[in-house]
């Protein structure tokens, strides 16, 4: 691979010949770069493969992710993590590995980050050192610059898989079993409020996408996200809403709370919030509790108990209610919590499914419906003849 400075010089030479390429669409830019490389190295010892590689590198530096471009185009890589110019990691087939790849310098990495955000009309600098960006294909870029990242610029690029697995596909992947799949599908049909909990990289968004496939196509769905990642299928009456950070002048912010309030006036049958992690928790729980059953959301926690405790603390930040009232509200609003986990071999799967029980003692009481046994198999915890469904739905759908 040629050095970063060499590539910059060649790009300057190309743009001097054809300044309009700065705004050219991707196919035209790639074609012009290929012609430029062929003409520049005509008669040299470079073979066709070397010229093609050089053209690829020039495009990657000019419009793509520079030395990361090959990783970005590899469908087996789900995430790219850069912790400074010399520490580059990827997640491939559920496993993390470090690559023998490095940027030339901190400045090299910084230029790549700034160019990517500039192309997306987003600002990232020392005054605003944290920023995120969503690409047209659904991939998401998160970057942090010094002084917030003292070891140098850092980024994480989560690639969009390009397809949405169904519940049946999750059964084939052994993420859940047919019994739990049947239960979750019927729970969606009966508009149970479902919260998906799990750690980072446990597959919460993927699972939410699959679960939403059980929503009848006749219903109107509103999705609300900080960064749009959901890819709901079979939903013709779908309206996607996305939050917006404030502009360089500090104006123009659209928060998740703003979007939830707007959604309530847009006649939704269901509201799906991609992830709850702040003051929007109260608005979401209120929507679930008062007239919008069948809503869904996700959150970061290592167990259903931790998820409920975290939601309770988020609610306390927004409303002045006694702890007992908070626990009653959550236990009433949330019908199911699906806890996901990621195993050592990289498998993302359902760890447990629980139903919060109403109580007045200020504590959370959970009825475990499905859990993993000592062999790792997902089993139903109800006794023969008992139902895992809510009251009034047992007779028709009991196993």
Order of alpha helices (4+ residues) and beta strands (2+ residues): alpha-alpha-alpha-alpha-beta-beta-beta-alpha-beta-beta-beta-alpha-alpha-beta-alpha-beta-beta-alpha-beta-alpha-beta-alpha-alpha-beta-beta-beta-beta-alpha
